[in-house]
Amino acid sequence: MFGLIGNFGPWELILILVIVLIIVGPGKLPQVGQSLGKALQNFRKAKEEEFDELEEKKDK
């Protein structure tokens, strides 16, 4: 079941984009993209900080 999660082809991505466009609407789509970008940026920052902490503990 979990092996199917990563198998997205171009038609599946187009379908997902169309569904999101219908649900959110074209007016709010830029806001959704901006929020998603900020969330990914915060996730990457937290991940890097966690790896840095682990490296510091490893060096001690």
N, C-alpha and C positions, 0 to 999 in steps of 0.2 A: 504494500500500500504506500509506504513512504518513498519507495523508489520512483513512483510516478510524479512526485512533486516537482522534480527538476526537469521534466521532459516537456518544455514549452516550445512549440514551434511558432512560426510567424502568424498562423491563423488563430492560434490560441491567444497570442498577445494582442492581436487586433480585436478579437472578441472581448477580452478583458477591458481594453481601452474604450470600446463602444459602450459597454455596460457602465463603466465609471462615468463616462460622459453623459449618459442618460440619467444616472442617479444624481450626480453632482450638478450638472448643468454647465454649459460653456462659460458662463459668467464667473463661476467660482473655481474653475479649473486651475487658473494661475495661483490662486491662494492655496489650493490643495497641493500643488506642486512645490510651492515655497515651503509649506509646512513639512512636507515629506523630506525635502532637502535639508531643512534645519534638524529634523529628527535624525537623519542619517549622519549629519555632521556631529551632532552631540553623541551619538552612539560610537562613532569612530574615535572621538576625543576621549570618551570614557574608557574605551578598549585600550587605547595607547597608554593612558594613565595607569590602568591596571597592570599592563605588561611592564611598565617602568617600575612600579612598586614590586612586582615579582622579581625583576632583575636585581633591584637593590637588596631584597631579602636574600637572594641567591648569592650575591657577592659577599655578604657578611658572614 
